[in-house]
Amino acid sequence: VEHSQLRDGGVAWTLRADEGNMRFFKAPDPLHRVGAHMFMSVVEVAGTLDEVIDLFRTDTTFKAKEYVKRFGKGLLDAVNLYTIVDPTPDFPNEKIAVTWFAMKSPFDKIVANRDCVMLEVRYLLAVG
């Protein structure tokens, strides 16, 4: 959470793109690994916390594909590979899952499309 702060978070985030209500940032890897970087996106969404959480759900393959449709400028596809910790009635917004994403290359004539596997850990926490 500390590293996600744009100001005074200890990380020098650089704005890489500003597209509508979404901003994309890049920062050097804090472990100084060659070729590694951190990325972060920021979006302002009007709604309740539950409505905002629903926008970003990838709990199932269907929801992952809906996420791609909603935010997928550079995304081609998504599949939920594993759910390690399911949301529960007591904690409906908490989960641990592994999701595969196919991403469109920004230089399709030069660089092939890419894919990645993301470990998503989502727990509510109180700040402050």
C-alpha angles and dihedrals in degrees: 000000000000092000092051092067111108092208128037093359096118094250125101100225116191121201108241101172139004112198116171108298094347125088124189123206136189130199136178118266108265089218090054095233112170112258094003123123139169121238131197135177127201125201131172113221125183112220146075119304090254091051091050092047090051090056091061100040117132096165093129134025089253091054091044090054090048088052089054091051092048100045102012107122088131098018123096104177145344137201129187102232103179137001108207098175118021123211110258133206089256093046106024095163098050124092147136117218144153116230129184119217130191112208130199115237114241086217101044094168092053108026126039122236113275138216135203141183117229126202104211118198114182121182128152114239135180116237120202 
